[in-house]
Amino acid sequence: MFRAASPRAPLPAAQRTPSHEPPNTAAASPTPAAKPAKQRDAFFDNAKYLAIVFVAMGHSWEPLTDHSRAAEALYMTVYTFHMPAFIIISGYFSRSFDMRPDRLRRLITGVLVPYVIFEVAYTFFKRWADDDPTQPISLLDPWYLTWFLVALFVWRLTTPLWKIIRWPVPLAVAIAVLASVSPDIGDDLDLQRVLQFLPFFVLGLFLKPEHFQLVRRREVRILSVPVFAAAVVLAYWAAPRMTSAWFYHRDSAQELGAPWWAGVVMTLALFGCSVVLTACFFAWVPRRKMWFTVLGAGTLYGYLLHGFIAKGSRFWGWFDDYAWLHKPLGEVFVTVVAATVVTALCTPPVQRMFRFAMEPKMEWAFKKDAAQLARDRGRVEAKAQA
């Protein structure tokens, strides 16, 4: 559900290997000598922040969709592109990933360790907030938002394989289609989501800077307005006729009570719609530095931390106790609160507070590789000779 998430999603879901990598989603490369830090690209930080705001707003709308067709239409529209956008960005900044030891360490500390920490934290939170002491801790069955970290870990590990395949995106789409008609996959590691969202990560791997320049052209920005309007109208028509569960990509067609061939049709249709709306979203992302640009480095913090509030609001019955929240002004209020809360959770003070869980260094857990030891010896010798 994406700082991405692959999801720092993005959203969801969602580091610094190229000049701008979402936090906790890439391996940083050590350099033999200190070099000036590369400037982050404001466009991608802006995109990650805006995507995570849409993720939070979508979660806040979920309790409203049963009583509001308009809320359901906006919910479906946003769910079509917010996590795909986060995942595409995660894939884009995974292009340089290989099995180099320092990058594997970064993958473990920036993705796997936060998964374990938040899976345990969410479990204890549910036991307390939902009065459910039997809720088990299961690292094989991601709960709520932690699925994105599992997916990002798996996707990142497979990056070298996608680089040697001739037609990677069509193959990833074929895998997603097969997953959508395979009810026996089960819930372990949320593999349905891992496989059904896979095409967006692979697409991101093979995008180039010029592709993002293309969608940021003025004519694309203008065209995106009627496209988005048409998407909302279509979602308004579809709201009472289909379940929004298709947009979660967590179940097969058969598990949703549909014939197997519906999985093929819906997977292909949603992939096409998601790519189009994600392009429209990117078209309107500011390319210059904005007041919220700095928050783009903290989107994974906002993603994982806002889950406690989103779930808590359900456990504590806020939407049931305050009927006015289901009125138009209440829906606007909920939207503003969700955007404000996730914005606050992406700020640098919050990042510093929770860095121990999100980006632990854990130097004690790893051996230094031979190349790193040689670089360290070189620095010592250079200082001694100076």
C-alpha positions in Angstrom: 0.0 0.0 0.0 4.2 2.1 -1.2 8.7 6.7 0.3 7.2 3.0 -2.5 5.5 0.9 -2.1 8.7 -0.8 -4.0 6.9 0.3 -2.5 10.6 5.6 0.0 6.4 3.9 -1.8 3.9 3.6 -3.6 2.4 4.0 -1.5 1.6 1.9 -2.6 4.6 1.7 -1.9 7.5 2.5 -1.5 16.6 5.0 -2.0 19.8 6.5 -3.1 21.5 4.2 -5.6 20.9 6.5 -8.5 20.8 10.2 -7.5 17.3 9.8 -6.1 16.2 6.6 -4.5 13.1 6.2 -2.3 14.3 5.6 1.3 14.4 2.0 2.4 14.0 0.7 -1.1 17.5 0.6 -2.5 21.1 -0.2 -1.7 23.5 2.7 -1.4 26.9 2.2 -3.0 29.9 3.0 -0.8 32.5 5.2 -2.5 36.3 5.0 -2.0 36.5 8.7 -1.3 34.0 11.2 0.0 32.1 12.8 -2.9 29.5 15.6 -2.9 26.1 14.2 -2.4 24.0 14.0 -5.6 21.1 16.3 -5.6 17.7 14.6 -5.3 15.3 15.0 -8.2 12.4 17.1 -6.9 10.0 15.5 -9.4 10.3 12.0 -7.8 10.1 13.3 -4.2 7.0 15.2 -5.1 5.5 12.2 -6.8 6.1 9.9 -3.8 4.6 12.4 -1.4 1.5 13.0 -3.5 1.1 9.2 -4.0 1.3 8.5 -0.3 -1.3 11.3 0.4 -3.6 9.5 -2.1 -3.0 6.2 -0.3 -4.0 7.7 3.1 -7.0 9.4 1.6 -8.1 6.1 0.0 -7.9 4.3 3.3 -9.9 7.1 5.0 -12.6 6.7 2.3 -13.0 3.0 2.7 -15.6 3.2 5.6 -17.6 5.7 3.6 -18.0 3.7 0.4 -21.0 1.6 1.7 -23.2 4.7 2.0 -21.8 7.0 -0.7 -21.6 6.2 -4.4 -19.4 9.2 -5.0 -17.0 8.1 -2.4 -16.9 4.7 -3.9 -16.2 6.2 -7.4 -13.3 8.3 -6.0 -12.0 5.3 -4.1 -11.9 3.1 -7.2 -10.3 5.9 -9.3 -7.5 6.5 -6.7 -6.9 2.8 -6.1 -6.4 2.4 -9.9 -3.1 4.4 -9.8 -1.8 5.3 -6.3 0.0 2.0 -5.6 1.0 1.4 -9.3 2.6 4.9 -9.2 4.5 4.1 -6.0 5.6 0.7 -7.3 6.7 2.0 -10.7 8.9 4.6 -8.9 10.3 1.8 -6.7 11.1 -0.2 -9.8 12.7 2.8 -11.5 15.1 3.2 -8.6 15.9 -0.5 -8.5 17.6 -0.5 -11.9 21.1 -0.6 -10.5 20.4 -3.3 -7.9 22.5 -6.4 -8.1 23.7 -9.0 -5.6 26.6 -6.9 -4.4 27.0 -7.3 -0.6 26.5 -3.7 0.3 23.2 -3.6 -1.6 22.0 -6.9 -0.1 22.7 -5.4 3.3 20.7 -2.3 2.5 17.9 -4.5 1.3 17.9 -6.4 4.6 18.1 -3.3 6.8 15.8 -1.1 4.8 13.1 -3.6 3.8 13.3 -6.9 5.6 14.0 -5.7 9.1 11.2 -3.0 9.0 8.8 -5.7 7.8 9.6 -7.9 10.8 9.3 -4.9 13.2 6.0 -3.6 11.8 4.5 -7.0 11.4 5.0 -7.6 15.1 4.0 -4.1 16.0 0.8 -4.3 14.0 -0.1 -7.6 15.6 0.3 -6.3 19.1 -1.7 -3.2 18.1 -4.6 -5.3 16.8 -4.5 -7.4 20.0 -4.9 -4.2 22.1 -7.0 -1.9 19.9 -9.4 -4.6 18.6 -9.5 -6.6 21.8 -8.3 -9.6 20.0 -5.6 -11.3 22.1 -5.6 -14.4 19.9 -4.2 -12.5 16.9 -1.1 -14.5 15.9 2.3 -13.2 14.9 2.9 -14.6 11.5 5.8 -13.5 9.3 4.4 -15.6 6.5 1.0 -13.8 6.5 1.6 -10.1 6.1 -1.1 -8.0 7.9 -2.5 -4.9 6.4 0.2 -2.6 4.9 3.2 -4.8 5.5 2.5 -6.7 2.3 4.3 -4.0 0.3 7.6 -4.7 2.2 7.4 -8.4 1.4 6.6 -7.6 -2.3 9.5 -5.1 -2.5 11.9 -7.6 -1.0 10.9 -10.3 -3.6 10.8 -7.9 -6.5 14.2 -6.4 -5.7 15.8 -9.8 -5.4 14.5 -10.8 -8.9 15.8 -7.6 -10.5 18.9 -9.2 -12.1 16.7 -11.9 -13.7 14.4 -9.3 -15.4 17.5 -7.6 -16.9 18.4 -10.7 -18.9 14.9 -11.5 -20.2 14.0 -10.4 -23.8 10.4 -9.4 -23.1 10.2 -8.7 -19.4 7.0 -6.6 -19.2 4.9 -9.0 -21.2 6.2 -11.9 -19.2 5.4 -10.1 -15.9 1.9 -9.4 -17.2 1.5 -13.0 -18.1 2.6 -14.0 -14.6 0.0 -11.6 -13.1 -2.7 -13.1 -15.3 -1.9 -16.6 -14.2 -1.9 -15.6 -10.6 -5.3 -14.0 -11.0 -6.7 -17.4 -12.0 -4.8 -19.5 -9.5 -6.8 -19.7 -6.2 -4.4 -22.3 -4.8 -1.6 -19.7 -4.3 -2.8 -19.1 -0.8 -2.0 -16.3 1.6 1.7 -17.0 2.4 3.7 -13.8 1.9 0.7 -12.3 0.2 1.9 -13.9 -3.1 -1.2 -12.9 -5.0 -0.3 -9.2 -4.5 3.3 -9.9 -5.1 2.6 -11.4 -8.5 -0.4 -9.3 -9.6 1.5 -6.0 -8.9 4.7 -7.4 -10.4 4.2 -5.8 -13.9 4.3 -2.3 -12.5 7.7 -2.9 -10.8 9.1 -4.5 -13.9 7.8 -1.6 -16.0 9.6 0.8 -13.7 12.8 -1.1 -14.1 12.9 -0.4 -17.8 11.7 3.2 -17.8 14.2 5.8 -18.7 14.4 9.5 -17.7 13.0 10.5 -21.2 9.8 8.5 -20.5 9.1 10.7 -17.5 9.9 13.8 -19.5 7.4 12.6 -22.1 4.4 12.4 -19.7 5.4 15.9 -18.3 4.8 17.6 -21.6 2.1 20.3 -21.7 -0.2 18.5 -24.1 -0.1 15.3 -21.9 -1.0 17.4 -18.9 -4.0 18.9 -20.7 -5.2 15.6 -22.1 -5.0 14.0 -18.6 -7.8 16.2 -17.3 -10.6 14.7 -19.5 -9.0 11.3 -19.0 -9.3 11.6 -15.3 -12.8 12.9 -15.6 -13.8 10.0 -17.8 -12.2 7.6 -15.2 -14.3 9.1 -12.4 -17.5 8.9 -14.5 -16.8 5.3 -15.4 -16.0 4.4 -11.7 -19.3 6.1 -10.7 -21.1 3.8 -13.2 -19.2 0.7 -12.1 -19.5 1.3 -8.3 -22.8 -0.5 -7.8 -22.0 -3.1 -10.4 -18.6 -4.5 -9.3 -16.6 -5.0 -6.1 -13.6 -2.8 -5.4 -11.7 -5.9 -4.3 -10.4 -6.2 -7.8 -8.2 -3.2 -7.2 -6.5 -4.7 -4.2 -5.0 -7.5 -6.4 -5.0 -9.8 -3.4 -7.4 -12.5 -4.5 -7.9 -14.7 -7.5 -11.0 -14.4 -9.7 -12.5 -17.5 -8.2 -12.1 -16.2 -4.7 -14.0 -13.1 -5.7 -16.9 -15.3 -6.9 -16.2 -14.7 -10.6 -15.4 -17.2 -13.4 -11.7 -17.8 -14.1 -11.7 -15.9 -17.4 -12.8 -12.8 -15.5 -9.3 -12.8 -13.9 -7.7 -12.6 -17.3 -9.9 -9.8 -18.5 -9.8 -7.8 -15.3 -6.0 -8.1 -14.9 -5.3 -6.9 -18.4 -8.0 -4.2 -18.2 -6.8 -2.9 -14.8 -3.2 -2.9 -15.9 -4.0 -0.8 -18.9 -6.1 1.6 -16.9 -3.5 1.9 -14.2 -0.7 2.7 -16.6 -2.9 5.4 -18.2 -4.0 7.0 -15.0 -0.5 6.8 -13.5 0.8 8.6 -16.5 -1.9 11.3 -16.0 -0.8 11.5 -12.3 2.8 11.9 -13.2 1.8 14.6 -15.8 0.6 16.8 -12.9 3.4 16.2 -10.5 5.4 19.4 -10.0 8.9 19.2 -11.3 10.3 22.0 -9.2 11.0 22.1 -5.5 7.9 22.6 -3.5 7.2 23.0 0.3 6.4 19.2 0.4 9.4 18.0 -1.6 11.4 17.3 1.5 8.7 14.9 2.6 9.3 12.7 -0.3 12.2 11.1 1.5 9.8 10.0 4.3 7.0 8.4 2.5 7.6 4.9 3.8 7.4 6.3 7.3 4.1 7.9 6.5 2.9 4.7 4.8 3.6 2.3 7.7 2.8 4.7 10.6 -0.6 5.9 9.3 -1.8 2.3 9.3 -2.1 2.4 13.1 -4.5 5.4 12.8 -6.4 4.0 9.8 -7.0 0.7 11.5 -7.6 2.3 14.9 -10.4 4.4 13.5 -12.2 1.1 12.5 -11.4 -0.7 15.8 -12.6 2.2 17.9 -15.8 2.8 15.8 -15.2 6.4 14.9 -17.1 6.1 11.6 -20.0 4.4 13.4 -20.1 6.8 16.4 -20.1 10.0 14.3 -22.8 9.7 11.6 -22.0 13.2 10.2 -18.7 11.8 8.8 -20.9 10.1 6.2 -22.3 13.4 5.0 -20.6 15.4 2.2 -18.9 17.8 4.6 -17.9 14.9 6.8 -16.3 13.2 3.8 -14.3 16.3 3.0 -13.3 16.6 6.7 -12.0 13.0 6.7 -10.1 13.6 3.5 -8.3 16.7 4.9 -7.5 14.9 8.2 -6.0 11.9 6.3 -3.8 14.1 4.2 -2.7 16.2 7.2 -1.9 13.2 9.3 0.2 11.4 6.6 2.0 14.6 5.8 3.0 15.0 9.5 4.2 11.4 9.6 6.5 12.1 6.6 8.3 15.0 8.3 12.0 14.9 9.3 11.3 14.9 13.1 9.2 11.7 12.7 11.9 10.2 10.5 14.5 10.8 13.1 12.3 9.3 15.8 11.6 6.1 14.0 14.8 5.7 12.0 15.8 2.9 14.4 13.0 0.8 13.0 12.9 2.0 9.4 16.5 2.4 8.5 18.7 0.7 11.1 22.4 0.5 10.4 23.0 -2.8 12.1 26.7 -2.8 11.3 27.1 -5.3 14.1 25.2 -7.9 12.0 27.4 -8.0 8.9 30.9 -8.8 8.0 32.8 -6.2 5.9 33.4 -7.5 2.4 36.9 -7.6 1.0 36.5 -4.6 -1.2 35.2 -2.5 1.7 38.2 -3.6 3.9 40.6 -2.6 1.1 39.0 0.8 0.8 39.2 1.3 4.6 42.9 0.4 4.6 43.5 2.7 1.7 41.9 5.6 3.6 44.1 4.9 6.7 47.2 4.7 4.6 46.4 8.0 2.8 45.8 9.8 6.1 49.1 8.4 7.5 51.0 9.7 4.5 49.3 13.1 4.5 
